[in-house]
Amino acid sequence: MAVKHLENEILQLTEELIRIPSTQARPEKIIQCADFIESWLDSNAIECQRFNINNVPSIVVFPSGTDKVKVLLVAHFDVVEAE
């Protein structure tokens, strides 16, 4: 049952992220997406650091209690507009 709940939670999170049209042509939506991600992390007690370089937001999350990791996962939340 816990796995099904987790699957539903991941699906809902993905759907909410997809609804934000965070394209390069809409920088305010990229910021909205970063706000959403930061809020979600905070509401799930996941520490993060947010940076803004040239008005482009980035969010960094490390495992709790460390700043060193053996594997680094990188993702982006801006997307290319469909033609």
C-alpha positions as CSV (number, residue, x, y, z in Angstrom):
1,M,0.0,0.0,0.0
2,A,2.9,2.4,0.8
3,V,4.3,1.9,-2.7
4,K,1.0,2.8,-4.3
5,H,0.8,6.0,-2.2
6,L,4.3,6.9,-3.2
7,E,3.5,6.3,-6.9
8,N,0.4,8.6,-6.6
9,E,2.4,11.3,-4.8
10,I,5.1,11.2,-7.5
11,L,2.5,11.3,-10.3
12,Q,0.7,14.3,-8.6
13,L,4.0,16.2,-8.2
14,T,5.0,15.5,-11.8
15,E,1.6,16.7,-13.0
16,E,1.9,19.9,-11.0
17,L,5.4,20.6,-12.3
18,I,4.3,20.0,-15.9
19,R,1.5,22.5,-15.6
20,I,4.0,25.3,-15.1
21,P,5.1,26.5,-18.6
22,S,8.7,27.2,-17.5
23,T,10.2,28.1,-20.9
24,Q,13.0,30.4,-21.7
25,A,10.5,32.8,-23.2
26,R,8.7,33.0,-19.8
27,P,11.3,33.7,-17.2
28,E,8.6,34.5,-14.6
29,K,7.3,31.0,-15.0
30,I,10.8,29.6,-14.4
31,I,10.9,31.6,-11.1
32,Q,7.4,30.3,-10.3
33,C,8.6,26.7,-10.9
34,A,11.6,27.3,-8.6
35,D,9.2,28.7,-6.0
36,F,7.0,25.7,-6.3
37,I,10.0,23.3,-5.9
38,E,11.4,25.2,-3.0
39,S,8.0,25.2,-1.3
40,W,7.6,21.4,-1.9
41,L,11.0,20.7,-0.5
42,D,10.3,22.8,2.6
43,S,6.9,21.2,3.2
44,N,8.6,17.8,3.1
45,A,11.4,18.9,5.5
46,I,14.0,18.7,2.8
47,E,16.8,21.3,3.2
48,C,17.8,23.1,0.1
49,Q,19.8,26.1,-1.0
50,R,18.5,28.4,-3.7
51,F,20.7,30.5,-5.9
52,N,19.9,33.1,-8.5
53,I,22.5,33.8,-11.2
54,N,21.6,36.3,-13.9
55,N,17.9,36.0,-12.7
56,V,18.0,32.2,-13.3
57,P,17.1,30.2,-10.2
58,S,19.0,27.0,-9.2
59,I,18.2,24.8,-6.3
60,V,20.7,22.5,-4.6
61,V,19.7,19.7,-2.3
62,F,22.2,17.5,-0.3
63,P,21.4,14.5,1.7
64,S,20.7,15.4,5.3
65,G,23.8,15.8,7.5
66,T,26.5,15.9,4.7
67,D,27.8,18.1,2.0
68,K,29.7,15.3,0.2
69,V,28.1,12.8,-2.0
70,K,29.5,9.9,-4.2
71,V,26.8,10.4,-6.9
72,L,25.5,13.7,-8.2
73,L,22.1,14.0,-9.8
74,V,21.5,17.1,-11.9
75,A,18.2,18.2,-13.4
76,H,16.7,21.4,-14.8
77,F,13.2,22.8,-14.6
78,D,13.2,25.0,-17.7
79,V,11.8,23.4,-20.8
80,V,11.9,24.0,-24.6
81,E,8.7,25.3,-26.1
82,A,6.9,22.9,-28.4
83,E,6.5,23.8,-32.0
